[in-house]
Amino acid sequence: MDRSSRSRLNERLLFQFPGPSLFEGIARSVCRAGCLPRKELYEAWEVARRVRRRFRGGRVVDLACGHGLLSFILLLLDDSSPVALGIDRALPASSKRLAAVLEAEWPRLKGRVELREADLESVELGRDDLVVSVHACGGLTDLVLELAVSAGARVALLPCCHDLDGRDLGGMQGWLDGPLALDVFRVQRLRGAGYKVTTHLIPGDITPQNRLLLAERG
């Protein structure tokens, strides 16, 4: 099975997820919705598992949320988070279909995940929030970090599409390739802002952009 495939999961692939586990239940729902690439299912699952090992509770705020799958999984893994808010400048039209399928399978989710089209800066964040973002492209990653730090919120993100033009890489580009130097510099900035940071990797066969950063106020 190619977990990095960008082909959409659909009902013809239900047989690949026959088991009783939560992941396979989620995968079957994604197949029934018929709107998400296989890659996005596995990315959201692997990120959510690692986030919930570290952070529990609080409102989930998913910035650049796409279809919002990560928000739903985070609530399924930890029911002590009361609600989730997914923000994107342009939500996919099929996000409503995915939400309806997930809520039909898990009725306790109904009404707890709000997906909203808006600028990321329009969201008011609080210290108890859990801010997450999977593959916020280029400078959006830095915007997510800026918003989370300004609020003192916990943050978990998977950077991608590193735009290195004119970026301060902390002088590390002589030792590290550009994207890695930029992510290391992001960690340094978070630590300088009083955050405790841990770094993780999701499996590389899902995406080569697999560096996961988790941070909370010290």
MOPERA-V282970 format. One record per pair of residues at least 4 apart in sequence whose ideal C-beta (glycine too) atoms are under 8 Angstrom apart, sorted by the first residue. I is the first residue (numbers start at 1). J is the second residue. Records with the same first field share a line. If there is no record, write none. Layout:
# MOPERA-V282970
I=J, J
This chain:
# MOPERA-V282970
1=16
2=38
3=38, 39, 42, 203, 205, 206
4=38, 39, 42, 205, 206, 207
5=37, 38, 39
6=37, 38, 39
7=37, 38
8=34, 35, 36, 37, 38
9=13, 27, 30, 31, 34, 36, 37, 38, 41
10=31, 34
11=31, 32, 34
13=17, 31
14=28, 31, 32
16=27
17=24, 27, 28, 31
18=24
19=24
20=24, 25
21=25
22=26, 76, 77
23=27, 45
24=28
25=29, 105
26=30, 41, 45, 72, 73, 76, 102
27=31, 41
28=32, 105
29=33, 98, 101, 102, 105
30=36, 41, 69, 98, 101
32=101
33=94, 97, 98, 101, 102
34=97
35=67, 92, 94, 95, 97, 98
36=40, 41, 67, 69, 98
37=41
38=42
39=43, 206, 207
40=44, 66, 67, 69
41=45, 69
42=46, 203, 206
43=47, 134, 135, 158, 202, 206, 207
44=48, 69, 70, 73, 134
45=49, 73
46=50, 202, 203, 206
47=51, 70, 132, 134, 156, 158, 202, 212
48=52, 70, 73, 74, 77
49=53, 77
50=54, 156, 200, 202, 212, 214
51=55, 74, 130, 132, 156, 214
52=56, 74, 77, 78
54=156, 198, 214
55=130, 154, 156, 214, 216
56=78, 80, 81
57=78, 80, 81, 128, 130
58=81, 128, 129, 130, 154
59=81, 82, 83, 84, 85, 126, 128, 129, 130
60=71, 74, 75, 81, 83, 84, 85, 129, 130, 132
61=84, 85, 87, 123, 125, 129, 130, 131, 132, 153
62=68, 70, 71, 84, 85, 86, 87, 132, 133
63=87, 120, 123, 131, 132, 133, 136, 140, 143, 144, 147
64=87, 88, 89, 120, 133, 134, 135, 136, 137, 140, 144
65=70, 71, 86, 87, 88, 91, 115, 133
66=88, 91, 92, 95, 134
67=91, 92, 94, 95, 98
68=72, 84, 86, 91, 95, 98, 99, 113, 115
69=73, 98
70=74, 132, 134
71=75, 84, 85, 86, 113, 115, 132
72=76, 84, 99, 102, 109, 113
73=77
74=78, 81, 84, 130, 132
75=79, 81, 84, 109, 112, 113
76=106, 109
79=108
81=130
82=112
83=112, 113, 114
84=112, 113, 114
85=113, 114, 116, 123
86=91, 113, 114, 115, 116
87=116, 118, 120, 122, 123
88=115, 116, 117
89=117, 118, 119, 120
90=117
91=95, 115, 116, 117
94=98
95=99, 115
96=100, 115
97=101
98=102
99=103, 113, 115
100=104
101=105
102=106, 109
103=107, 109, 110
108=112
109=113
118=122, 123
120=140, 143, 144, 147
121=143, 147
123=147
125=129, 131, 147, 148, 150, 151, 153
126=151, 153
127=151, 152, 153, 217
128=153
129=151, 153, 154
130=153, 154, 155, 156
131=144, 147, 148, 151, 153, 154, 155, 156, 157
132=155, 156, 157
133=140, 141, 144, 156, 157, 158
134=157, 158
135=158, 159, 160, 161, 207, 209
136=140, 141, 143, 144, 157, 159, 160
137=141, 160, 161
138=161, 162, 163
139=143, 163
140=144
141=145, 157, 159, 160, 186
142=146, 186
143=147
144=148, 155, 157
145=149, 155, 157, 186, 189, 190
146=150
147=151
148=153, 154, 155, 215
149=155, 190, 193, 195
152=217
154=214, 215, 216, 217
155=213, 214, 215, 216
156=212, 213, 214, 215
157=212, 213
158=202, 209, 210, 211, 212, 213
159=179, 182, 183, 186, 209, 211, 213
160=207, 209
161=209
162=178, 179, 182, 183
163=167
164=169, 178, 179, 182
167=182
168=185
169=173, 178, 181, 182, 185
170=181, 184, 185, 188
172=176, 181, 184, 185
173=177, 178, 181
175=181
176=180, 181, 184
177=181
178=182
179=183
180=184, 211
181=185
182=186
183=187, 211, 213
184=188
185=189
186=190, 213
187=191, 197, 199, 213
188=192
189=193
190=195, 197, 213, 215
191=195, 196, 197
194=217, 218
195=215, 216, 217, 218
196=215, 216, 217, 218
197=213, 214, 215
198=213, 214, 215
199=211, 212, 213, 214
200=211, 212, 213, 214
201=210, 211, 212
202=206, 207, 210, 212
203=210
204=208, 210
206=210
